[in-house]
Amino acid sequence: MASATKTTRGFDLACPYCGADDAALTLDVTELKTLSCGNCDEEFTPRQAVARAAERLREWERLARWVEMAADVTAEA
C-alpha cells in the first residue's frame, strides 16, 4: 500500500497572526484547506487569514482616523 506524502506550496505573504513577512506561508496541497506559518507555526484556513487581515486593517484605519483628527485639533489651537 502506498503511503501519502505531504506536499506543500509556499506563498510570499505576511502571516496574519504573527506578522512575519520573512517566513513563507505554506499550503498543504494534499487537502487544500490548511495554511501554516513557518515562523509562529499557526495553522489556519484562507478564510481565517482574510478575516484576521481585515481586522488588522480596521485597526490601522482607526489609528489613521485618530491621527488625522489629532492633527486637525492641534492645527486649530
C-alpha positions in Angstrom: 0.0 0.0 0.0 1.4 3.4 -1.0 1.8 6.0 1.7 0.6 9.5 1.2 3.2 12.2 1.2 2.6 15.7 2.4 3.2 18.2 -0.3 3.2 21.9 0.3 3.2 25.1 -1.8 4.8 28.3 -0.4 3.4 31.8 -0.6 5.3 35.0 0.0 2.8 36.8 2.2 3.0 38.1 5.7 1.4 35.9 8.4 -1.9 37.3 9.5 -1.2 36.1 13.1 2.5 36.9 13.9 3.0 39.4 11.1 6.3 37.8 9.9 6.9 38.6 6.3 10.1 36.7 6.1 8.5 33.3 6.8 6.6 31.9 3.8 3.1 30.6 4.4 2.7 27.1 3.2 -0.4 25.3 1.9 -0.9 21.6 2.3 -1.8 20.7 -1.3 -3.0 17.3 -0.5 -6.1 18.7 1.2 -6.0 22.4 0.0 -7.6 23.7 3.2 -4.8 24.5 5.7 -2.1 27.2 5.6 0.7 27.3 8.1 3.3 29.8 9.1 6.9 28.7 9.3 7.5 31.5 11.9 4.8 31.0 14.5 3.5 27.5 13.5 -0.1 28.8 13.4 -2.4 26.8 11.2 -5.4 28.5 9.6 -7.7 28.4 6.6 -7.6 31.0 3.9 -10.9 32.5 5.1 -9.5 32.8 8.7 -6.5 34.6 7.3 -8.6 37.0 5.3 -10.8 37.7 8.4 -7.6 38.3 10.6 -6.1 40.6 7.9 -9.4 42.5 7.7 -9.3 43.1 11.5 -5.8 44.3 11.3 -6.8 46.7 8.5 -9.7 48.0 10.6 -7.2 48.7 13.5 -4.9 50.6 11.2 -7.9 52.6 9.8 -8.9 53.6 13.3 -5.4 54.7 14.1 -5.2 56.7 10.8 -8.5 58.5 11.6 -7.3 59.3 15.2 -4.0 60.7 13.9 -5.8 62.8 11.3 -8.3 64.1 13.9 -5.5 64.9 16.4 -3.6 66.8 13.6 -6.7 68.9 12.9 -7.2 69.7 16.6 -3.6 70.8 17.1 -3.7 72.8 13.9 -6.7 74.8 15.2 -5.0 75.6 18.5 
